[in-house]
Amino acid sequence: MSHEAVQGEGGHWNIANELCRILEIEAPNGRRLPEERRRVAEAIGAGSMLIIDEAQYLVQRNTRGKDDWQAHHGIKPKGSMQ
């Protein structure tokens, strides 16, 4: 499975919504993020691979403070998801 990130897409919520769209599954519910991560991982499937081209765009840039890297933290090998 492949996804090309675009500038301004950053943040874990945006990538979760885009992955659900690509996988043709119901949009994520922000009130149960751990369960939603598992659901997306199951839809991708064990033994499958997710490739994100232009992954630098997953970082939400903040010109007044720290950048938000949460989208990178949400994309982990299945064995490391908690």
C-alpha beads as a LAMMPS data file, in Angstrom:
LAMMPS data file: protein, C-alpha beads

82 atoms
81 bonds

1 atom types
1 bond types

-500.0 500.0 xlo xhi
-500.0 500.0 ylo yhi
-500.0 500.0 zlo zhi

Masses

1 110.0

Atoms # bond

1 1 1 0.000 0.000 0.000
2 1 1 1.331 3.425 -0.883
3 1 1 0.415 6.977 0.108
4 1 1 2.018 10.216 -1.006
5 1 1 1.840 12.873 1.682
6 1 1 1.226 16.437 0.575
7 1 1 2.355 19.679 2.148
8 1 1 -0.052 20.763 4.885
9 1 1 -1.386 17.252 5.502
10 1 1 0.561 16.851 8.755
11 1 1 -0.868 15.529 11.971
12 1 1 -2.030 12.129 13.103
13 1 1 -5.713 12.915 12.524
14 1 1 -5.196 13.840 8.880
15 1 1 -3.118 10.747 8.104
16 1 1 -5.634 8.501 9.910
17 1 1 -8.481 9.917 7.817
18 1 1 -6.522 9.523 4.595
19 1 1 -5.560 5.922 5.367
20 1 1 -9.198 5.082 6.128
21 1 1 -10.221 6.641 2.821
22 1 1 -7.601 4.665 0.889
23 1 1 -8.536 1.427 2.688
24 1 1 -12.240 2.128 2.114
25 1 1 -13.106 1.719 5.791
26 1 1 -15.144 3.928 8.115
27 1 1 -13.510 7.213 9.138
28 1 1 -11.725 7.113 12.517
29 1 1 -13.364 8.137 15.772
30 1 1 -11.124 10.566 17.671
31 1 1 -12.484 9.413 21.026
32 1 1 -10.915 5.945 20.715
33 1 1 -7.561 6.408 19.026
34 1 1 -5.843 3.193 20.261
35 1 1 -8.704 1.079 18.876
36 1 1 -8.687 3.047 15.631
37 1 1 -4.953 2.480 15.174
38 1 1 -5.513 -1.254 15.561
39 1 1 -8.401 -1.173 13.091
40 1 1 -6.280 0.586 10.453
41 1 1 -3.385 -1.829 11.079
42 1 1 -5.723 -4.796 10.659
43 1 1 -7.105 -3.331 7.424
44 1 1 -3.554 -2.952 6.077
45 1 1 -2.935 -6.548 7.114
46 1 1 -0.111 -8.581 8.595
47 1 1 2.693 -9.108 6.159
48 1 1 1.730 -5.998 4.183
49 1 1 3.728 -2.832 3.857
50 1 1 2.729 0.829 4.051
51 1 1 4.991 3.210 2.165
52 1 1 4.605 6.942 2.682
53 1 1 6.352 9.032 0.073
54 1 1 7.195 12.630 1.035
55 1 1 6.779 11.720 4.735
56 1 1 8.357 15.013 5.775
57 1 1 4.960 16.573 5.047
58 1 1 3.432 14.600 7.928
59 1 1 5.076 17.077 10.320
60 1 1 2.800 19.994 11.155
61 1 1 5.029 23.047 11.031
62 1 1 4.610 25.714 13.701
63 1 1 6.429 28.965 12.997
64 1 1 5.838 30.157 16.592
65 1 1 6.945 27.072 18.502
66 1 1 7.626 23.367 18.313
67 1 1 6.632 21.370 15.245
68 1 1 4.087 18.553 15.733
69 1 1 5.563 15.122 14.934
70 1 1 2.578 13.069 16.212
71 1 1 1.785 11.587 12.799
72 1 1 5.219 9.948 12.749
73 1 1 4.617 8.451 16.192
74 1 1 1.342 6.889 15.052
75 1 1 2.985 5.039 12.175
76 1 1 4.869 2.133 13.743
77 1 1 5.340 -1.555 13.059
78 1 1 2.352 -3.499 14.400
79 1 1 4.391 -5.172 17.132
80 1 1 5.220 -1.796 18.692
81 1 1 1.656 -0.434 18.828
82 1 1 0.221 -0.278 22.321

Bonds

1 1 1 2
2 1 2 3
3 1 3 4
4 1 4 5
5 1 5 6
6 1 6 7
7 1 7 8
8 1 8 9
9 1 9 10
10 1 10 11
11 1 11 12
12 1 12 13
13 1 13 14
14 1 14 15
15 1 15 16
16 1 16 17
17 1 17 18
18 1 18 19
19 1 19 20
20 1 20 21
21 1 21 22
22 1 22 23
23 1 23 24
24 1 24 25
25 1 25 26
26 1 26 27
27 1 27 28
28 1 28 29
29 1 29 30
30 1 30 31
31 1 31 32
32 1 32 33
33 1 33 34
34 1 34 35
35 1 35 36
36 1 36 37
37 1 37 38
38 1 38 39
39 1 39 40
40 1 40 41
41 1 41 42
42 1 42 43
43 1 43 44
44 1 44 45
45 1 45 46
46 1 46 47
47 1 47 48
48 1 48 49
49 1 49 50
50 1 50 51
51 1 51 52
52 1 52 53
53 1 53 54
54 1 54 55
55 1 55 56
56 1 56 57
57 1 57 58
58 1 58 59
59 1 59 60
60 1 60 61
61 1 61 62
62 1 62 63
63 1 63 64
64 1 64 65
65 1 65 66
66 1 66 67
67 1 67 68
68 1 68 69
69 1 69 70
70 1 70 71
71 1 71 72
72 1 72 73
73 1 73 74
74 1 74 75
75 1 75 76
76 1 76 77
77 1 77 78
78 1 78 79
79 1 79 80
80 1 80 81
81 1 81 82
